C-alpha cells in the first residue's frame, strides 16, 4: 500500500535557522508530490508541488523542495526561517495511476520557530 | 476572495443530534472532498465526489453521509454524532486532471 512518512513530528528552531523537513513515500510508479502548510487556526494551503520537470521546486514564502526519485524523497527546505513560519507542515502524494484522485498524507510535522 | 466556503465555521451539537455541514465553491471544480481532521493529525478522507459519482472510503462510518445537489454545493450529514466525532471537518475541491486540492477554512464541530 502507498504510504507517506514524515521523519520529524515536532521541530523547534530559532529564527534565521535553516529548515529541512523530511518526506519519503512508498510507491513504485509516477507520482505527484505536495507540501501543504496549516498556520495556527487557518486552513490548509498549498506550499508547493511537483508534477514533472525540474526536481527542485520553489514555493511560496521562500520554501523549496527537491524530488529525489532514487530515494523516494521530497524534502522541504528553507534557508532561514521566521517566527511566522510556525505551522503544521504536511507532505502528500498522489499516485499518478489511472484516474486516482486521492492524496496520501503524511502525519505532519509541527514546526515552532522561536523569535 | 474565499473560493471554498464552509459554513458554519463552528458548530456545536448534542450527542446523537443530527448535524449538517455545508461547503460551497466558486471554482467550478468537478471533484469535491470531505475530510475529518483531529488535533495535530493529518486530514482523513471520508469520501469524495467526482461530478455526481460518490466515492466512499472503506473505513468511513455509516454515520457519515454526503449529498451533492449540484457542482457548487456539497453537504456532510452526521446522523448521530458521538463524542469521537468532534473534529475539524474540511472540504476541498480539485479541478479535472490535476490533483491539487483547494481547502476551505473548515468547520470545527463540538459534540456535547
Interface residues (C-beta under 8 A of the other chain):
Chain A: X32 X34 X36 X42 X43 X44 X45 X46 X49 X51 X88 X90 X94 X99 X100 X101 X102 X103 X105 X106 X107 X108 X110
Chain B: X31 X40 X41 X42 X43 X45 X48 X50 X90 X92 X94 X98 X99 X100 X101 X102 X103 X104 X105 X106
